[in-house]
Amino acid sequence: METFAELDLENFETEMDGHVGIVRLNKPPANAHNADMVFEFQKMVETIRFDDTVRCAVLSSTSDKFFSSGYDIQALQDESPEHIGYASQTSKESILKMRSTDTIFVSAIDGHCMGGGLEFALATDIRYAGDDDNYNMGVPEINLGLIPGEAGTQLLPRYVGISKALKMMLKDERLTPSEAQEAGIVDELVEPGTAEEEAIEFAKHVASLPNQAVGHIKVAVNEGMEMSLYDALAHERELQNQLFDTPGAKEGISAFLEKREPNFIEAELGEDAITSDDD
């Protein structure tokens, strides 16, 4: 399987910055999805899942106006319902893979983030957004006689609550970045035009942490929230027990006792994995 650094995608621009994998939606003019883009999105997620050198990933855009406008409306008209349905299902499956992959995904939003674009952003673990009232976030599919079809009906209520999500979907309610932060969609509101820079800075911090512990935290939260409390606590206990004999835990405990800064990247990947960006 090819590594993230070897990926050559038509609808995404990829870049490695130290141990951070940067993925920029790159389908002008508005990064609208079609089946080909969804297939590449799936390939990107699967590649990150199997590439140990990518310790955190950032999902951004090459456009200064759009994160993504959502699914391509022309494709909705041109393709058969079966084709669109399979594309939508593939997108859902990719989103589930993102949420179950033990790599943290961070989205950087500095432009309109609508429909499937917002659903992609909601699938990430942390969302940074530029504080610019000239763009909006929303799920306008009702205007097409449709529903949000890339996990939006399930993800949006988990962040904003059932009533707020229903209102957004039924009224085509579009939020500014500051309103999206207040609603619980955006985690970090930053200066306009700096969302990617800020997201990468955070991602580099995550990449410097013990990778298996980071992954287990994500899995414990995402999977545990779908379980009863009793089952979730048992799941947490099992994940914690798995960590005690890992290179990250050994390095963290040794560094604490030796009163020095831990170097988790070297401990987990070896000296050859260290780059100047990790210093």
Secondary structure by P-SEA (a helix, b strand, c coil): cccccccccccbbbbbcccbbbbbbcccccccccaaaaaaaaaaaaaaaacccccbbbbbbcccccccccccaaaaacccaaaaaaaaaaaaaaaaaaaaccbbbbbbbcccccaaaaaaaaaccbbbbccccccccccccccccccccccccccccccccaaaaaaaaaacccccaaaaaaacccccccccccaaaaaaaaaaaaaacaaaaaaaaaaaaaaaaaccaaaaaaaaaaaaaaccccaaaaaaaaaaaaccccccccccccccccccccc
